[in-house]
Amino acid sequence: MQPEKKLFTFDEIKQKLVNYCVYQDRCHAEVEQKMREFVLIPEAKEEIILYLLKENYLNEERFTRSYIRGKFYIKNWGKTKIKIHLKQKGIIEKLITKCFDEIDNGDYLSIIEKIYENYFSKQKGLREYQKKSKTIKYLLSRGFEYENILQVIEN
């Protein structure tokens, strides 16, 4: 049995969603997901979304840029993995590509190098080519592109 949804006024719901967007940059999909917690007619949902957009609480480009920065500089994800996760959140390809300028190319390659050296050095009891192969697979799973990984290894 589903717990009964607590009822709020339209203004209370609007304020809750403003707070939700102020706390952290959000995308449309996240806001719509949050709206499902409340009992709202479609017109009310539209009005709230338009209000959030007009007041710049909800900004898809700002969300995409901060998501890319966070996932790369904090979690050390590669561009491929970031792109997949953004697409799952309903962000369009064109916007994702445009926002990838948030990642400095030098930083990108140095992160690959740092992860490569770190992971490679932890491999015990394997031959050199096995360690290299395993490390490349690991970097691919982190979302880094094969060309960039090879570029780092060859330098």
N, C-alpha and C positions, 0 to 999 in steps of 0.2 A: 504494500500500500504506500502511495506517495504522500509525503508530508504536505500539509495544506500550505499553499503559498500565502505569505503575509501580504496584506493589502496596504498599499501606500497611495497617497494622492499623486496626481500627475507631476506636480512641482517637486515633491519629495523624490520621485523616481528620476526626474531630470537632474536634480542636484546630486543624487547618488552616482549617476552616470558621468556627470561633470567631474566629481571627485575621483572616479575610476580612471578617467582620462588624464587628470592632473597628476595623479600618483606616478604614472608611467605612460610613455607613448603607447598608443593602442592602434590596431588596424580595425577596419570596418567589421571584419569577421568576429573579432574579440568582443567588440561592443554589441553586436547583434546576439552573440552567445550570451552575454551578460543580461541583455534585455529579456531573454527567455525566462529568467528568474521571476520576472514581474508579469502580472496580467495586464497586457496592453492591446488595444485595438491597433490594426495596421496604420491608421492615420496618425495615432499618437507616436508610434515608433518612427514614422517618417519625420514628424515634426521635431522629435528629439534629435534624430540624426542630422537634420538640416541645421538645427540650432548649434550642435556640437561642431559642425563644419564651419558655419558662419562665424562663430566665436573662436575658431582655430583651436579648439580642444582636440579635435579629431583631424589629423593631417597625415595622409597616407605616405607622402614623401618623407616627412620628418620621422615617422615610425620606421620606414624602411632604412633610412640612414642610421638611426640609432641602433636598430636591430643588427645591421651589418657591423657597425663599430663594436658593439658588445660581443657578438659571437666570434668576431675575429680577435680583437685585442684582449678579451677576457678569457674566452673558452678555447681560443686558438683553432677555430674551425676554418676549413678551406672554402673557397668560393662556391664549389659545387654543392657542398652540404648546405651552405647558407641559402643558395638559390632554391634548392629543393624545399627547405623549410618555409621560405617566404612564399613560394608557389602554393604550398599547402594552406597558407593563411589567406590565399586569394589575391596576392599582389601580382600585378601584370609584369610580364617579362621585360617590357620596355623600361619600366620604372626601376626594376631590379638592376638592369644593365647600367642605367644612368647613375644610380646611386653607388655603384662599386668604386667610384672615385674616392670614396671614404677610406679605402685601403691603399696605403702607399705601397708601390711595387717593391721598393727596397725592404720595407718591413715584412712584406709577404714572403719574400725569398729568405730573409733572415729567420723568420719563424719556422719555415720548412727546414732550414739548416739546423736550427736549435732542436726541433723535435726529432729530426733524423739522427743527430749525434747522440741525443739522450737515449732514444729507443735502441739504437744500434749498440751502444755500449752496455746495455742491460741484457743483451742476448748472450746466454752462456751455453757452452758445449756444442756450438754449431760451427760449420765451416763458414768461411768468409762470404761465399755466394749465397748461402742459406740465410745468414744474418741480413745481408743486403736485400734479398728477396722479401723476407719477412717484414723488414722495415718499410720497404716500398708499399707493400700491401697495407700496412698500418697507416701510412700517410694517405693512401687512397681512401681508406675507410674514414679518415678525418676530413675528407672532402677536398683534398689538394689534387691539382691536375698533374697527370703523368709527365707532361712536357716540363713543367716547373720542377718536379721532383728530380728528373734526370739532369736538368740544368744545374741544380744545387749539387748533386752527386758528382758531376763532372768537374766542378770548380774546386 
